[in-house]
């Protein structure tokens, strides 16, 4: 797949993601229990995989609220929602609750990853990353990120969380798969990060 095709695929995937969010009324449904925020690749316009990420900050964090969301979605939107799962990470390093929806739209499987946390959550938040990321992205760095995301999908030697790929491009100046492999060998990855693009370069 060439760069033009990668960019067209990304644009198409983002439109599909936003349509899923609208059809499921996810923001409205979670809004009854907290403050939902769209984060991740869909928020940054860097979509390549069929993934949607959300965070929900709750004045009172209750596990039963998430199951109420599941109940509404699985009952009313069963044509899209094919499965759901939950994990309690309150006692771990994430300090939050994880919710996952498995979606099938037009025969294509999607997943929606959602984390609910207290409003005073003390760890780095993806919501604080969205605005600086959008502001710092240029047409050139967006193309580089999507190009490298595609190669990450195709090359088993490239394995890293997306935030580290963003950091490699925007802070490390990486533009090619070989340079990314070198950068990944020389930098610590996979940890909760407080890096903010444009503020820590």
Secondary structure, DSSP 8 states (H G I E B T S, - for coil): --HHHHHHHHHHHHHHHHHHHHHHTHHHHHTTTSEEEEEHHHHHT---SSEEEEEEEESS--HHHHHHHHHHHHHH-TTTEEEEEEEE-TTSTT-SEEEEEEEEETTEEEEEEEEEEETT--S--THHHHHHHHHH--HHHHHHHHHHHHHHHH-TT----HHHHHHHHHTT---SHHHHHHHHHHS--SS-----TTT--
